Amino acid sequence: MLYVDHEVELPKELSYFVKKIHGVQYLYHYTEFKRVNGKFHHKEVAIGKAIVDDSTGEPIALIPNDKYFELMKTPAPINAAVKKRGRAPLKESKELSYNELADGSVLGFGYGIACLKIAKDIGLYQILVDTFGDEVTIKLLSIAAYYAKDGGGLTGIEYFTTRQMCFTNTIINDSQACALFSSIKENDTDEFFRKWIKLTTESHLACYDVTSISSYATGLSEVSKGYNRDRENLDQVNFGLFATLDTGIPIYYNIYNGCINDFSNLPYVLANARNLGLSQQLVLVTDGGFATVNTVHNLQEHSQPFLMGAPIAHCKGITKEVIKWRNENESNISDFVNEFDSPLEARVVPYTLGDVQGSLIMYLDPAKEALQKETLKKKILNAQYDVENSQEYSDALARKVKGFYTVTQNDDNSFTYTRNDEAIRTDLMLCGCMALFTTYPNFTASTALRTYNNKDVVEKCFAELKNDILGERLYVHSDEALTGKMFVTFLSLILHKSLQNKLRPWIRKNRSSLDVAFSILSDIECKKCGNQWLLTKVFTSHQKELIKLLQLPVNFLDHK
């Protein structure tokens, strides 16, 4: 509660800082400082509303709240008028047009034109217009362009759109963006995906993977505790993504409850994607985390050809097949694959995983084999030292040497041990080996390995989504806003990836980054002169290169 008719001096006993919220200054006090995973974190608490000097704008006194008296360890006034916590009704948001800006106003426009041009080039713009109409489309793309460049929360969207001319004629603030999120309907997004999937799946190869996205919100249907890949103690949603293997362009995504296992949800994600037009001709590439009998059975049931990692250590049948191949190597010559600096040995054999018939493709990397054998032998020697120099039995000792030695406790707490020669021999033979399982008949050992290694395009999408777009957290507090925001961030991921692909020659040539390219484009500015917007200065050499590479429509401007 805020004691609205009670005024106190600015607290000298408490450290505080000022935060302006909707034009009103509030005082906050830091209550905790700590480092988590190398990052600095703090907790803050509001202690009241500032009374401001009209001439300087600086706080001169404080209208305290409950927390102020709690921290100061003084009693709160008994008869003071109070204002209870609660949110005031939202004022109707007024859209400010760029035409209303004062003469001489300067806006960046190069980045906005680049985003609009790439959206039209890849067919995204027309699909959005056909689905949502012109007005909503330009707002969706404006917010997506903001996320693709600046990322994080929506607090900077108004700053961005007042300094960067976007596709819309109006400046967008955070409340308008949130209202747009909540207005996006599932029927419309399904219609969008039917058209987008049809456009982007001309390639016959796509990869699928899942990441977790942390959320501060609680009480949402999709937000829950689960396995967090970023090791954060926050509720989360799971985000499954399909992307083209050759370009990394996102095809389709699905969000689901954070407590559900990835492989358990794959059949439902796949069924949704197939319902929206995902082709049976598309070969799906996944990592070894999806290599379960149920998963491959479901993929086969959907007639979806696939290529997935086959973890040797977790499947006894695959382990036996690899050992058999290694034993045969002494008498039979294997195939050879030259996908890395050193040639690999390979063998393709028919194999049935669960009840699904396919091909098991086994590889041996001699360079990795030597390194892994050296590491394994050191572990064996360490285990040998432990059993030979320990005086008495302990569970910790048994666990430490497990796999190399079997330790048996005696009545007097001494122990005997035997070396597991067969297990050690198996481990040594598996050094340098990996395996893939596929139901697609056209893969050779070479093309399968090259295809599988390219699946990291989804991991790169996840890195861009978390680091460049979302800022690692979700700040939404309703299911509708969550659904809408994830759709807009999906659009921003498409823009981000498409611009990255288009600008890759310039980035490599200049040993630069996509962020630098965005900044250079953003520096292409124009000034309002009456009813016209004129270029503020001639283009730099880098700007000319980017304009040419993206084929931006700026011929009407004098940039010589």
Buried (B, 14 or more C-beta within 10 A) or exposed (E): BBBEEBEBEBBEEBEBEEEEEEEEBBBBBEEEEEEEEEEEEEEEBBBBBBBBEEEEEEBEBBBBBBBBBEBBEEEBBEEBEBEEEEEEEEEEEEEBEBEEBEEEBEBBBBBBBBBBBBBEEBEBBBBBBEBBEEEBBBBBBBBBBBBBBBBBEBEBBBEBBBBBBBBBEBBBBBBBBBBBBBEBEEEBBEBBBBBBBBBBBEBBBBBBBBBBBBBEBEEBEBBBEBEBBEEBEBBBBBBBBBBBBBBBBBBBBBBBBBBBEBBEBBBBBBBBBBEBBBBEEBBBBBBBBBBBEEBBBBBBEBEBBBBBBBBBEEBEEBBEBBBEBBEEBEEEEBBEBEBEEEEBBBBBEEBEBEEBEBBBBBBBBEEBBEEBBEEBEEBBEEBBEBBEEBEEBBEEBBEBBEBBBBBEBEEEEEBEBEBBEEBBEBBBBBBBBBBBBBBBEEBEBBBBBEBBEBBBBBBEBBEBBBEBBBBBBBBBBBBBBBBBBBBBBBBBBBBBBBBBBBBEEBBEEEEBEBEBBBEBBBBBBBBBEEEEBEBEEEBEEBBEBBBEBBEBEBEEBEBE
